[in-house]
Amino acid sequence: MVIEHLEGEGNAGTKYSDPVPDVPAYVEQKSKLVIDRRSTSPTAGQEVTADTFVVLLMANDVLPGSYVTVWAGTSRERRAQVITSSLFEYRRTPSHVEAYTD
């Protein structure tokens, strides 16, 4: 997977990091209703349908509004924006980040 981290939003526009390639991730193509957490989205705060579920290591945390490219280099490759993400940090089980994309 490839991640383009959201670095900032303002009057000058939106700034993203350079693409970070070869990020390990678990990806499922499935639909789910989620709350849109992107601050500049016309649907911010509303329920929207996410098309892809992604699980990442905590070191690869992504903010809503970041871009991810899933299945890079395959016929299913697609670039999508992160709608919402949540950090799950546990003492005795694997900690991770869950993200949903449009």
Backbone atoms as SQL, in Angstrom:
CREATE TABLE atoms (id INTEGER PRIMARY KEY, chain TEXT, resi INTEGER, resn TEXT, atom TEXT, x REAL, y REAL, z REAL);
INSERT INTO atoms VALUES
  (1, 'A', 1, 'MET', 'N', 0.836, -1.164, 0.000),
  (2, 'A', 1, 'MET', 'CA', 0.000, 0.000, 0.000),
  (3, 'A', 1, 'MET', 'C', 0.887, 1.235, 0.000),
  (4, 'A', 2, 'VAL', 'N', 0.353, 2.324, -0.568),
  (5, 'A', 2, 'VAL', 'CA', 1.052, 3.604, -0.613),
  (6, 'A', 2, 'VAL', 'C', 0.225, 4.622, 0.163),
  (7, 'A', 3, 'ILE', 'N', 0.875, 5.436, 1.003),
  (8, 'A', 3, 'ILE', 'CA', 0.172, 6.461, 1.783),
  (9, 'A', 3, 'ILE', 'C', 0.705, 7.837, 1.416),
  (10, 'A', 4, 'GLU', 'N', -0.219, 8.788, 1.229),
  (11, 'A', 4, 'GLU', 'CA', 0.118, 10.207, 1.103),
  (12, 'A', 4, 'GLU', 'C', -0.537, 10.889, 2.302),
  (13, 'A', 5, 'HIS', 'N', 0.262, 11.168, 3.330),
  (14, 'A', 5, 'HIS', 'CA', -0.257, 11.715, 4.583),
  (15, 'A', 5, 'HIS', 'C', -0.738, 13.155, 4.410),
  (16, 'A', 6, 'LEU', 'N', -1.892, 13.467, 4.985),
  (17, 'A', 6, 'LEU', 'CA', -2.369, 14.845, 5.047),
  (18, 'A', 6, 'LEU', 'C', -1.479, 15.584, 6.032),
  (19, 'A', 7, 'GLU', 'N', -0.841, 16.657, 5.563),
  (20, 'A', 7, 'GLU', 'CA', 0.056, 17.426, 6.432),
  (21, 'A', 7, 'GLU', 'C', -0.558, 18.731, 6.897),
  (22, 'A', 8, 'GLY', 'N', -1.538, 19.239, 6.174),
  (23, 'A', 8, 'GLY', 'CA', -2.155, 20.488, 6.599),
  (24, 'A', 8, 'GLY', 'C', -3.172, 21.004, 5.602),
  (25, 'A', 9, 'GLU', 'N', -4.099, 21.821, 6.111),
  (26, 'A', 9, 'GLU', 'CA', -5.135, 22.449, 5.290),
  (27, 'A', 9, 'GLU', 'C', -5.202, 23.915, 5.671),
  (28, 'A', 10, 'GLY', 'N', -5.379, 24.772, 4.687),
  (29, 'A', 10, 'GLY', 'CA', -5.462, 26.196, 4.981),
  (30, 'A', 10, 'GLY', 'C', -5.812, 26.996, 3.752),
  (31, 'A', 11, 'ASN', 'N', -5.615, 28.312, 3.843),
  (32, 'A', 11, 'ASN', 'CA', -5.949, 29.203, 2.738),
  (33, 'A', 11, 'ASN', 'C', -5.142, 28.900, 1.483),
  (34, 'A', 12, 'ALA', 'N', -3.938, 28.398, 1.657),
  (35, 'A', 12, 'ALA', 'CA', -3.077, 28.090, 0.512),
  (36, 'A', 12, 'ALA', 'C', -3.396, 26.724, -0.097),
  (37, 'A', 13, 'GLY', 'N', -4.363, 26.017, 0.465),
  (38, 'A', 13, 'GLY', 'CA', -4.736, 24.702, -0.053),
  (39, 'A', 13, 'GLY', 'C', -4.361, 23.592, 0.900),
  (40, 'A', 14, 'THR', 'N', -4.440, 22.393, 0.385),
  (41, 'A', 14, 'THR', 'CA', -4.160, 21.200, 1.174),
  (42, 'A', 14, 'THR', 'C', -2.769, 20.689, 0.831),
  (43, 'A', 15, 'LYS', 'N', -2.003, 20.301, 1.856),
  (44, 'A', 15, 'LYS', 'CA', -0.637, 19.821, 1.645),
  (45, 'A', 15, 'LYS', 'C', -0.549, 18.353, 2.058),
  (46, 'A', 16, 'TYR', 'N', 0.071, 17.559, 1.175),
  (47, 'A', 16, 'TYR', 'CA', 0.257, 16.132, 1.418),
  (48, 'A', 16, 'TYR', 'C', 1.744, 15.796, 1.415),
  (49, 'A', 17, 'SER', 'N', 2.097, 14.731, 2.116),
  (50, 'A', 17, 'SER', 'CA', 3.483, 14.257, 2.108),
  (51, 'A', 17, 'SER', 'C', 3.777, 13.601, 0.767),
  (52, 'A', 18, 'ASP', 'N', 5.057, 13.372, 0.519),
  (53, 'A', 18, 'ASP', 'CA', 5.429, 12.552, -0.631),
  (54, 'A', 18, 'ASP', 'C', 4.880, 11.150, -0.386),
  (55, 'A', 19, 'PRO', 'N', 4.553, 10.416, -1.446),
  (56, 'A', 19, 'PRO', 'CA', 4.032, 9.058, -1.266),
  (57, 'A', 19, 'PRO', 'C', 5.008, 8.166, -0.502),
  (58, 'A', 20, 'VAL', 'N', 4.467, 7.420, 0.453),
  (59, 'A', 20, 'VAL', 'CA', 5.254, 6.456, 1.233),
  (60, 'A', 20, 'VAL', 'C', 4.897, 5.072, 0.697),
  (61, 'A', 21, 'PRO', 'N', 5.814, 4.427, -0.048),
  (62, 'A', 21, 'PRO', 'CA', 5.490, 3.140, -0.671),
  (63, 'A', 21, 'PRO', 'C', 5.683, 1.954, 0.274),
  (64, 'A', 22, 'ASP', 'N', 5.149, 0.827, -0.141),
  (65, 'A', 22, 'ASP', 'CA', 5.370, -0.464, 0.528),
  (66, 'A', 22, 'ASP', 'C', 4.984, -0.473, 2.002),
  (67, 'A', 23, 'VAL', 'N', 3.866, 0.142, 2.334),
  (68, 'A', 23, 'VAL', 'CA', 3.367, 0.146, 3.711),
  (69, 'A', 23, 'VAL', 'C', 2.589, -1.154, 3.929),
  (70, 'A', 24, 'PRO', 'N', 2.943, -1.947, 4.946),
  (71, 'A', 24, 'PRO', 'CA', 2.191, -3.176, 5.194),
  (72, 'A', 24, 'PRO', 'C', 0.786, -2.846, 5.688),
  (73, 'A', 25, 'ALA', 'N', -0.201, -3.536, 5.129),
  (74, 'A', 25, 'ALA', 'CA', -1.592, -3.271, 5.507),
  (75, 'A', 25, 'ALA', 'C', -2.461, -4.473, 5.186),
  (76, 'A', 26, 'TYR', 'N', -3.535, -4.600, 5.948),
  (77, 'A', 26, 'TYR', 'CA', -4.589, -5.566, 5.656),
  (78, 'A', 26, 'TYR', 'C', -5.722, -4.769, 5.030),
  (79, 'A', 27, 'VAL', 'N', -6.185, -5.175, 3.843),
  (80, 'A', 27, 'VAL', 'CA', -7.199, -4.410, 3.110),
  (81, 'A', 27, 'VAL', 'C', -8.370, -5.312, 2.758),
  (82, 'A', 28, 'GLU', 'N', -9.592, -4.837, 3.031),
  (83, 'A', 28, 'GLU', 'CA', -10.816, -5.536, 2.631),
  (84, 'A', 28, 'GLU', 'C', -11.689, -4.580, 1.848),
  (85, 'A', 29, 'GLN', 'N', -12.210, -5.051, 0.726),
  (86, 'A', 29, 'GLN', 'CA', -13.157, -4.248, -0.034),
  (87, 'A', 29, 'GLN', 'C', -14.554, -4.627, 0.450),
  (88, 'A', 30, 'LYS', 'N', -15.097, -3.771, 1.333),
  (89, 'A', 30, 'LYS', 'CA', -16.436, -4.006, 1.865),
  (90, 'A', 30, 'LYS', 'C', -17.054, -2.666, 2.224),
  (91, 'A', 31, 'SER', 'N', -18.362, -2.598, 2.184),
  (92, 'A', 31, 'SER', 'CA', -19.069, -1.342, 2.457),
  (93, 'A', 31, 'SER', 'C', -19.494, -1.265, 3.915),
  (94, 'A', 32, 'LYS', 'N', -19.444, -0.034, 4.449),
  (95, 'A', 32, 'LYS', 'CA', -19.883, 0.207, 5.820),
  (96, 'A', 32, 'LYS', 'C', -20.257, 1.675, 5.954),
  (97, 'A', 33, 'LEU', 'N', -21.299, 1.956, 6.729),
  (98, 'A', 33, 'LEU', 'CA', -21.656, 3.342, 7.018),
  (99, 'A', 33, 'LEU', 'C', -20.732, 3.871, 8.107),
  (100, 'A', 34, 'VAL', 'N', -20.108, 5.027, 7.839),
  (101, 'A', 34, 'VAL', 'CA', -19.202, 5.666, 8.797),
  (102, 'A', 34, 'VAL', 'C', -19.486, 7.162, 8.817),
  (103, 'A', 35, 'ILE', 'N', -18.996, 7.852, 9.839),
  (104, 'A', 35, 'ILE', 'CA', -19.106, 9.308, 9.913),
  (105, 'A', 35, 'ILE', 'C', -17.922, 9.918, 9.170),
  (106, 'A', 36, 'ASP', 'N', -18.197, 10.848, 8.259),
  (107, 'A', 36, 'ASP', 'CA', -17.150, 11.518, 7.483),
  (108, 'A', 36, 'ASP', 'C', -16.401, 12.488, 8.390),
  (109, 'A', 37, 'ARG', 'N', -15.124, 12.231, 8.643),
  (110, 'A', 37, 'ARG', 'CA', -14.308, 13.057, 9.536),
  (111, 'A', 37, 'ARG', 'C', -13.368, 14.001, 8.778),
  (112, 'A', 38, 'ARG', 'N', -13.525, 14.094, 7.446),
  (113, 'A', 38, 'ARG', 'CA', -12.686, 15.011, 6.661),
  (114, 'A', 38, 'ARG', 'C', -13.208, 16.427, 6.864),
  (115, 'A', 39, 'SER', 'N', -12.349, 17.326, 7.316),
  (116, 'A', 39, 'SER', 'CA', -12.798, 18.674, 7.683),
  (117, 'A', 39, 'SER', 'C', -13.266, 19.502, 6.496),
  (118, 'A', 40, 'THR', 'N', -12.742, 19.264, 5.307),
  (119, 'A', 40, 'THR', 'CA', -13.115, 20.082, 4.148),
  (120, 'A', 40, 'THR', 'C', -14.122, 19.395, 3.233),
  (121, 'A', 41, 'SER', 'N', -14.627, 18.253, 3.631),
  (122, 'A', 41, 'SER', 'CA', -15.580, 17.514, 2.809),
  (123, 'A', 41, 'SER', 'C', -16.967, 18.144, 2.889),
  (124, 'A', 42, 'PRO', 'N', -17.688, 18.179, 1.768),
  (125, 'A', 42, 'PRO', 'CA', -19.065, 18.691, 1.817),
  (126, 'A', 42, 'PRO', 'C', -19.989, 17.817, 2.668),
  (127, 'A', 43, 'THR', 'N', -19.577, 16.583, 2.928),
  (128, 'A', 43, 'THR', 'CA', -20.389, 15.682, 3.758),
  (129, 'A', 43, 'THR', 'C', -19.804, 15.512, 5.160),
  (130, 'A', 44, 'ALA', 'N', -18.942, 16.417, 5.593),
  (131, 'A', 44, 'ALA', 'CA', -18.310, 16.324, 6.919),
  (132, 'A', 44, 'ALA', 'C', -19.367, 16.214, 8.012),
  (133, 'A', 45, 'GLY', 'N', -19.190, 15.240, 8.902),
  (134, 'A', 45, 'GLY', 'CA', -20.114, 15.039, 10.008),
  (135, 'A', 45, 'GLY', 'C', -21.327, 14.193, 9.669),
  (136, 'A', 46, 'GLN', 'N', -21.483, 13.837, 8.415),
  (137, 'A', 46, 'GLN', 'CA', -22.632, 13.037, 7.996),
  (138, 'A', 46, 'GLN', 'C', -22.227, 11.576, 7.828),
  (139, 'A', 47, 'GLU', 'N', -23.236, 10.697, 7.839),
  (140, 'A', 47, 'GLU', 'CA', -22.981, 9.289, 7.557),
  (141, 'A', 47, 'GLU', 'C', -22.780, 9.119, 6.062),
  (142, 'A', 48, 'VAL', 'N', -21.705, 8.437, 5.690),
  (143, 'A', 48, 'VAL', 'CA', -21.413, 8.140, 4.291),
  (144, 'A', 48, 'VAL', 'C', -21.019, 6.669, 4.187),
  (145, 'A', 49, 'THR', 'N', -21.029, 6.135, 2.982),
  (146, 'A', 49, 'THR', 'CA', -20.646, 4.749, 2.772),
  (147, 'A', 49, 'THR', 'C', -19.169, 4.657, 2.430),
  (148, 'A', 50, 'ALA', 'N', -18.434, 3.923, 3.233),
  (149, 'A', 50, 'ALA', 'CA', -17.024, 3.647, 2.953),
  (150, 'A', 50, 'ALA', 'C', -16.957, 2.379, 2.113),
  (151, 'A', 51, 'ASP', 'N', -16.020, 2.343, 1.173),
  (152, 'A', 51, 'ASP', 'CA', -15.890, 1.195, 0.276),
  (153, 'A', 51, 'ASP', 'C', -14.772, 0.238, 0.659),
  (154, 'A', 52, 'THR', 'N', -13.800, 0.717, 1.441),
  (155, 'A', 52, 'THR', 'CA', -12.638, -0.100, 1.759),
  (156, 'A', 52, 'THR', 'C', -12.267, 0.046, 3.229),
  (157, 'A', 53, 'PHE', 'N', -11.935, -1.079, 3.848),
  (158, 'A', 53, 'PHE', 'CA', -11.507, -1.147, 5.245),
  (159, 'A', 53, 'PHE', 'C', -10.021, -1.491, 5.252),
  (160, 'A', 54, 'VAL', 'N', -9.224, -0.720, 5.988),
  (161, 'A', 54, 'VAL', 'CA', -7.775, -0.910, 6.017),
  (162, 'A', 54, 'VAL', 'C', -7.305, -0.994, 7.469),
  (163, 'A', 55, 'VAL', 'N', -6.438, -1.953, 7.762),
  (164, 'A', 55, 'VAL', 'CA', -5.813, -2.065, 9.080),
  (165, 'A', 55, 'VAL', 'C', -4.316, -1.828, 8.897),
  (166, 'A', 56, 'LEU', 'N', -3.784, -0.891, 9.689),
  (167, 'A', 56, 'LEU', 'CA', -2.378, -0.492, 9.593),
  (168, 'A', 56, 'LEU', 'C', -1.681, -0.641, 10.939),
  (169, 'A', 57, 'LEU', 'N', -0.370, -0.700, 10.899),
  (170, 'A', 57, 'LEU', 'CA', 0.408, -0.629, 12.130),
  (171, 'A', 57, 'LEU', 'C', 0.317, 0.787, 12.686),
  (172, 'A', 58, 'MET', 'N', 0.482, 0.937, 13.995),
  (173, 'A', 58, 'MET', 'CA', 0.373, 2.266, 14.612),
  (174, 'A', 58, 'MET', 'C', 1.378, 3.257, 14.035),
  (175, 'A', 59, 'ALA', 'N', 2.528, 2.789, 13.618),
  (176, 'A', 59, 'ALA', 'CA', 3.550, 3.671, 13.047),
  (177, 'A', 59, 'ALA', 'C', 3.097, 4.300, 11.732),
  (178, 'A', 60, 'ASN', 'N', 2.076, 3.721, 11.107),
  (179, 'A', 60, 'ASN', 'CA', 1.575, 4.212, 9.826),
  (180, 'A', 60, 'ASN', 'C', 0.216, 4.893, 9.964),
  (181, 'A', 61, 'ASP', 'N', -0.048, 5.490, 11.106),
  (182, 'A', 61, 'ASP', 'CA', -1.325, 6.165, 11.363),
  (183, 'A', 61, 'ASP', 'C', -1.643, 7.166, 10.247),
  (184, 'A', 62, 'VAL', 'N', -2.897, 7.202, 9.813),
  (185, 'A', 62, 'VAL', 'CA', -3.335, 8.138, 8.775),
  (186, 'A', 62, 'VAL', 'C', -4.487, 8.980, 9.294),
  (187, 'A', 63, 'LEU', 'N', -4.477, 10.251, 8.962),
  (188, 'A', 63, 'LEU', 'CA', -5.567, 11.156, 9.331),
  (189, 'A', 63, 'LEU', 'C', -6.638, 11.141, 8.252),
  (190, 'A', 64, 'PRO', 'N', -7.886, 11.416, 8.622),
  (191, 'A', 64, 'PRO', 'CA', -8.908, 11.600, 7.597),
  (192, 'A', 64, 'PRO', 'C', -8.461, 12.693, 6.627),
  (193, 'A', 65, 'GLY', 'N', -8.662, 12.448, 5.342),
  (194, 'A', 65, 'GLY', 'CA', -8.225, 13.378, 4.311),
  (195, 'A', 65, 'GLY', 'C', -6.951, 12.928, 3.624),
  (196, 'A', 66, 'SER', 'N', -6.203, 12.017, 4.247),
  (197, 'A', 66, 'SER', 'CA', -5.005, 11.458, 3.610),
  (198, 'A', 66, 'SER', 'C', -5.440, 10.572, 2.446),
  (199, 'A', 67, 'TYR', 'N', -4.511, 10.286, 1.540),
  (200, 'A', 67, 'TYR', 'CA', -4.790, 9.386, 0.422),
  (201, 'A', 67, 'TYR', 'C', -4.023, 8.093, 0.600),
  (202, 'A', 68, 'VAL', 'N', -4.660, 6.983, 0.235),
  (203, 'A', 68, 'VAL', 'CA', -3.998, 5.687, 0.217),
  (204, 'A', 68, 'VAL', 'C', -4.235, 5.046, -1.147),
  (205, 'A', 69, 'THR', 'N', -3.244, 4.324, -1.609),
  (206, 'A', 69, 'THR', 'CA', -3.386, 3.533, -2.830),
  (207, 'A', 69, 'THR', 'C', -3.322, 2.078, -2.406),
  (208, 'A', 70, 'VAL', 'N', -4.419, 1.367, -2.611),
  (209, 'A', 70, 'VAL', 'CA', -4.488, -0.041, -2.208),
  (210, 'A', 70, 'VAL', 'C', -4.248, -0.926, -3.426),
  (211, 'A', 71, 'TRP', 'N', -3.753, -2.111, -3.168),
  (212, 'A', 71, 'TRP', 'CA', -3.446, -3.102, -4.207),
  (213, 'A', 71, 'TRP', 'C', -2.575, -2.504, -5.313),
  (214, 'A', 72, 'ALA', 'N', -1.592, -1.695, -4.906),
  (215, 'A', 72, 'ALA', 'CA', -0.695, -1.043, -5.871),
  (216, 'A', 72, 'ALA', 'C', -0.006, -2.077, -6.759),
  (217, 'A', 73, 'GLY', 'N', 0.054, -1.778, -8.041),
  (218, 'A', 73, 'GLY', 'CA', 0.720, -2.652, -8.996),
  (219, 'A', 73, 'GLY', 'C', -0.120, -3.802, -9.497),
  (220, 'A', 74, 'THR', 'N', -1.404, -3.847, -9.124),
  (221, 'A', 74, 'THR', 'CA', -2.292, -4.911, -9.599),
  (222, 'A', 74, 'THR', 'C', -3.414, -4.305, -10.435),
  (223, 'A', 75, 'SER', 'N', -4.217, -5.154, -11.034),
  (224, 'A', 75, 'SER', 'CA', -5.354, -4.664, -11.826),
  (225, 'A', 75, 'SER', 'C', -6.434, -4.039, -10.937),
  (226, 'A', 76, 'ARG', 'N', -6.379, -4.266, -9.635),
  (227, 'A', 76, 'ARG', 'CA', -7.354, -3.690, -8.694),
  (228, 'A', 76, 'ARG', 'C', -6.854, -2.409, -8.029),
  (229, 'A', 77, 'GLU', 'N', -5.699, -1.913, -8.450),
  (230, 'A', 77, 'GLU', 'CA', -5.129, -0.711, -7.835),
  (231, 'A', 77, 'GLU', 'C', -6.111, 0.451, -7.886),
  (232, 'A', 78, 'ARG', 'N', -6.225, 1.152, -6.748),
  (233, 'A', 78, 'ARG', 'CA', -7.037, 2.367, -6.721),
  (234, 'A', 78, 'ARG', 'C', -6.565, 3.285, -5.609),
  (235, 'A', 79, 'ARG', 'N', -6.680, 4.572, -5.880),
  (236, 'A', 79, 'ARG', 'CA', -6.297, 5.614, -4.919),
  (237, 'A', 79, 'ARG', 'C', -7.580, 6.143, -4.299),
  (238, 'A', 80, 'ALA', 'N', -7.622, 6.225, -2.982),
  (239, 'A', 80, 'ALA', 'CA', -8.834, 6.661, -2.291),
  (240, 'A', 80, 'ALA', 'C', -8.467, 7.552, -1.115),
  (241, 'A', 81, 'GLN', 'N', -9.421, 8.386, -0.721),
  (242, 'A', 81, 'GLN', 'CA', -9.204, 9.283, 0.413),
  (243, 'A', 81, 'GLN', 'C', -9.747, 8.645, 1.688),
  (244, 'A', 82, 'VAL', 'N', -9.007, 8.808, 2.774),
  (245, 'A', 82, 'VAL', 'CA', -9.425, 8.273, 4.073),
  (246, 'A', 82, 'VAL', 'C', -10.584, 9.122, 4.596),
  (247, 'A', 83, 'ILE', 'N', -11.713, 8.481, 4.899),
  (248, 'A', 83, 'ILE', 'CA', -12.900, 9.164, 5.423),
  (249, 'A', 83, 'ILE', 'C', -12.796, 9.317, 6.933),
  (250, 'A', 84, 'THR', 'N', -12.391, 8.245, 7.598),
  (251, 'A', 84, 'THR', 'CA', -12.256, 8.250, 9.052),
  (252, 'A', 84, 'THR', 'C', -11.186, 7.242, 9.450),
  (253, 'A', 85, 'SER', 'N', -10.546, 7.477, 10.587),
  (254, 'A', 85, 'SER', 'CA', -9.562, 6.517, 11.094),
  (255, 'A', 85, 'SER', 'C', -9.611, 6.515, 12.615),
  (256, 'A', 86, 'SER', 'N', -9.255, 5.375, 13.186),
  (257, 'A', 86, 'SER', 'CA', -9.269, 5.220, 14.644),
  (258, 'A', 86, 'SER', 'C', -8.027, 4.465, 15.078),
  (259, 'A', 87, 'LEU', 'N', -7.469, 4.891, 16.195),
  (260, 'A', 87, 'LEU', 'CA', -6.287, 4.262, 16.768),
  (261, 'A', 87, 'LEU', 'C', -6.733, 3.331, 17.891),
  (262, 'A', 88, 'PHE', 'N', -6.262, 2.093, 17.861),
  (263, 'A', 88, 'PHE', 'CA', -6.583, 1.114, 18.893),
  (264, 'A', 88, 'PHE', 'C', -5.281, 0.684, 19.552),
  (265, 'A', 89, 'GLU', 'N', -5.063, 1.147, 20.781),
  (266, 'A', 89, 'GLU', 'CA', -3.833, 0.823, 21.500),
  (267, 'A', 89, 'GLU', 'C', -4.194, 0.010, 22.737),
  (268, 'A', 90, 'TYR', 'N', -3.696, -1.222, 22.769),
  (269, 'A', 90, 'TYR', 'CA', -3.995, -2.137, 23.859),
  (270, 'A', 90, 'TYR', 'C', -2.693, -2.640, 24.473),
  (271, 'A', 91, 'ARG', 'N', -2.726, -2.945, 25.738),
  (272, 'A', 91, 'ARG', 'CA', -1.518, -3.427, 26.417),
  (273, 'A', 91, 'ARG', 'C', -1.182, -4.867, 26.053),
  (274, 'A', 92, 'ARG', 'N', -2.174, -5.738, 25.971),
  (275, 'A', 92, 'ARG', 'CA', -1.885, -7.165, 25.820),
  (276, 'A', 92, 'ARG', 'C', -2.286, -7.738, 24.461),
  (277, 'A', 93, 'THR', 'N', -2.739, -6.920, 23.558),
  (278, 'A', 93, 'THR', 'CA', -3.097, -7.391, 22.221),
  (279, 'A', 93, 'THR', 'C', -2.467, -6.465, 21.186),
  (280, 'A', 94, 'PRO', 'N', -2.452, -6.866, 19.933),
  (281, 'A', 94, 'PRO', 'CA', -1.821, -6.032, 18.904),
  (282, 'A', 94, 'PRO', 'C', -2.520, -4.678, 18.747),
  (283, 'A', 95, 'SER', 'N', -1.748, -3.612, 18.866),
  (284, 'A', 95, 'SER', 'CA', -2.268, -2.267, 18.646),
  (285, 'A', 95, 'SER', 'C', -2.275, -1.999, 17.145),
  (286, 'A', 96, 'HIS', 'N', -3.244, -1.200, 16.680),
  (287, 'A', 96, 'HIS', 'CA', -3.361, -0.972, 15.248),
  (288, 'A', 96, 'HIS', 'C', -4.197, 0.271, 14.958),
  (289, 'A', 97, 'VAL', 'N', -4.260, 0.635, 13.694),
  (290, 'A', 97, 'VAL', 'CA', -5.094, 1.731, 13.208),
  (291, 'A', 97, 'VAL', 'C', -6.087, 1.137, 12.219),
  (292, 'A', 98, 'GLU', 'N', -7.359, 1.519, 12.343),
  (293, 'A', 98, 'GLU', 'CA', -8.369, 1.126, 11.367),
  (294, 'A', 98, 'GLU', 'C', -8.780, 2.365, 10.594),
  (295, 'A', 99, 'ALA', 'N', -8.819, 2.261, 9.270),
  (296, 'A', 99, 'ALA', 'CA', -9.204, 3.382, 8.421),
  (297, 'A', 99, 'ALA', 'C', -10.238, 2.913, 7.407),
  (298, 'A', 100, 'TYR', 'N', -11.129, 3.809, 7.040),
  (299, 'A', 100, 'TYR', 'CA', -12.130, 3.549, 6.004),
  (300, 'A', 100, 'TYR', 'C', -11.963, 4.587, 4.910),
  (301, 'A', 101, 'THR', 'N', -12.051, 4.151, 3.644),
  (302, 'A', 101, 'THR', 'CA', -11.852, 5.061, 2.519),
  (303, 'A', 101, 'THR', 'C', -13.098, 5.151, 1.648),
  (304, 'A', 102, 'ASP', 'N', -13.119, 6.217, 0.838),
  (305, 'A', 102, 'ASP', 'CA', -14.249, 6.384, -0.089),
  (306, 'A', 102, 'ASP', 'C', -14.040, 5.595, -1.350);
